[in-house]
């Protein structure tokens, strides 16, 4: 039964919709947490420590954080796999030859495809930068996330990578949220305008919220 659902286009679109909404929920919480950096190093570092003690004493140190990470990895892999397979299926379904010039894919489709690739690469860089410290500029300090963030956004390439990725994220959410709503049956002729407005607001708020952090470091508001 599960395999039958997964093999269908509707099943893959449903997986994309559900996994996308899981990641969207995480992004909203993550953005709110990031904004704590504007309240100073003590506030931001305390928040980072709280994430690691979340659920204690029922859960051990960092267990809740690892549960969140595992759920996110599953969501990202499922989302990317479904998107890739749907894209390949769409290509195979096209006629091999056209009488007229081959029609170009829509702007939204191209944005989602390339935006997904950009975000995938960004996630890898972001983890290597601020989680493992592998590519972190300067000296990575475990347990000092405030200083690590300052180090990253004190470099021009750190700012460029992050801002470009967040702009791609905004476009991805703008189209993806509405598409997910349609896939899950929430859309209708009367609700489409509301759903598109929600998608636009979410995309704008998340983009501005995330980008405000490197801008805050660049302008000296966060130091």
Residue, then its C-alpha position, 0 to 999 in steps of 0.5 A: x500500500x505504501x509503495x503504491x502511494x509513493x509510486x503515484x504522482x499524487x503520492x509524491x506530491x503529497x509527500x512533498x506537501x507534508x514534508x514541506x510544511x514540516x520544514x516550514x514550521x521549523x523555519x518559523x521557529x528557527x527564525x524566531x530563535x535567530x532574532x534573539x541575537x538582537x538581545x545580546x550574547x547572553x540571551x542568544x547563547x542561553x537560547x542555544x543551551x536551552x535547545x540542548x536541555x529541552x525535554x530534561x529530565x525526561x530526555x537526556x542532554x541533546x536528545x530533543x535536538x537530535x530528534x528534531x534533526x532526524x525529523x528534518x533530515x527525513x523531511x528534506x530527503x523525502x522532499x528532495x527525492x519526490x521533487x527529483x522523481x516528479x521532475x524526471x517523470x515530467x521529462x519522460x512524459x514529454x514528446x521527444x519531438x515538437x513540431x514547434x519550438x519546445x515550450x519553456x517551463x514556467x517561471x515558478x517551476x524554474x524557480x522551485x527547481x533551482x531554488x531547491x538546488x541552492x537551498x540544498x547546497x546552502x544546508x550543507x554549507x550552513x551545517x559545516x559552518x555553524x554546527x561542525x565548524x569545518x568551514x567556519x572562518x576564524x576559530x569555531x567556538x563550541x558553546x559560543x553560537x553568538x560569536x560564531x554567527x558574528x565570525x561568519x557574517x563578518x566575511x563578505x562571502x558568508x553574507x553573500x551565501x546566506x542572503x542569496x540562499x534566503x532570497x531563494x528560500x522566500x521564492x521557494x516558500x511563496x510558490x511551495x506553500x500555495x502548491x502544498x495547499x492545493x495538493x492537500x485539498x485546502x485550495x478552492x476558488x474562494x480560498x485561493x486569494x487568501x492562501x496566496x496572500x498567506x504564502x506571500x506574507x510567510x515568504x516575506x516575513x521569513x526572508x526579512x527575518x533571516x536576512x536581518x541577522x547578517x545585516x545586523x552584523x554588517x551594520x554593527x547593530x550586532x557585535 
